[in-house]
Amino acid sequence: MKRAILLSAVLLSALSLSGCSYNDLTAKLQKVNADWAKVESAMQRRADLIPNLVQAAQMAGVQEQEVFGQIADARSKLLDASKPSATGGDKTPEEKQAVIDANNTFGGTIGRLLSLQENYPVLRSNESFLKLQDELSGTENRIKVARDDYTDSVNAYNTTRNSFPAVITAGLLGFREQPYFKADPSATTAPKLPDANSMRRPTGQAPAAPAPANAAPAGNTNK
């Protein structure tokens, strides 16, 4: 009789703790998803700016077509990874990780685009390119703030999720760990280039000559 009473008390306590854990996990997961939405919004703004930067560079006579192709490919992969979840709800941890990986690759190609100023001095005086570059810099700051907020939310959620008794609730009800936003260090560092051809893979063809300093300025690149 005593054992039955003790077992009942344990079960009631477990259910009570589980209920509290469920509410806590739900609230913190909602915060994770809300902060993730801010990250995606900032990354979308950056992706929208890049075509205008490329256009400004092309109109100034920059001829690094392979770099432009890499940028377009990386941007396409990021936008594809950022599409709504296949489940119709919030993104799964795997889908978030795919966006993080695609964002890191895209960030690396942006560094290549900006480093073209080292090889094409005309870009340093191109008003459209410089204005867009300033907007991109502001967007990068937004991404950093949103990424830090998301990381803090993930840390709070994962810590709760892996603590007792929440870890039992999480296992039973499908609360999964969320991925941290770990950016590739090289994604935010523009490469230092020794010459104008260092970003190209060997093709056996003579390099294209850079645009003359008196090239026509870019027109309006706004959408």
CORPE-V821667 format. One record per backbone hydrogen bond with DSSP energy under -1.0 kcal/mol. CO is the residue of the C=O (numbers start at 1). NH is the residue of the N-H. If there is no record, write none. Layout:
co | nh
CO | NH
CO | NH
This chain:
co | nh
1 | 5
2 | 6
3 | 7
4 | 8
5 | 9
6 | 10
7 | 11
8 | 12
9 | 13
10 | 14
11 | 15
12 | 16
13 | 17
14 | 18
15 | 19
16 | 20
17 | 21
18 | 22
19 | 23
20 | 24
21 | 25
22 | 26
23 | 27
24 | 28
25 | 29
26 | 30
27 | 31
28 | 32
29 | 33
30 | 34
31 | 35
32 | 36
33 | 37
34 | 38
35 | 39
36 | 40
37 | 41
38 | 42
39 | 43
40 | 44
41 | 45
42 | 46
43 | 47
44 | 48
45 | 49
46 | 50
49 | 53
50 | 54
51 | 55
52 | 56
53 | 57
54 | 58
55 | 59
56 | 60
57 | 62
58 | 61
63 | 65
64 | 68
65 | 69
66 | 70
67 | 71
68 | 72
69 | 73
70 | 74
71 | 75
72 | 76
73 | 77
74 | 78
75 | 79
76 | 80
77 | 81
78 | 82
80 | 83
85 | 88
92 | 96
93 | 97
94 | 98
95 | 99
96 | 100
97 | 101
98 | 102
99 | 103
100 | 104
101 | 105
102 | 106
103 | 107
104 | 108
105 | 109
106 | 110
107 | 111
108 | 112
109 | 113
110 | 114
111 | 115
113 | 116
114 | 117
115 | 118
116 | 120
120 | 123
121 | 124
122 | 125
126 | 130
127 | 131
128 | 132
129 | 133
130 | 134
131 | 135
132 | 136
133 | 137
134 | 138
135 | 139
136 | 140
137 | 141
138 | 142
139 | 143
140 | 144
141 | 145
142 | 146
143 | 147
144 | 148
145 | 149
146 | 150
147 | 151
148 | 152
149 | 153
150 | 154
151 | 155
152 | 156
153 | 157
154 | 158
155 | 159
156 | 160
157 | 161
158 | 162
160 | 163
163 | 167
165 | 168
165 | 169
166 | 170
167 | 171
168 | 172
169 | 173
170 | 174
170 | 175
180 | 182
184 | 187
195 | 198
197 | 200
212 | 215
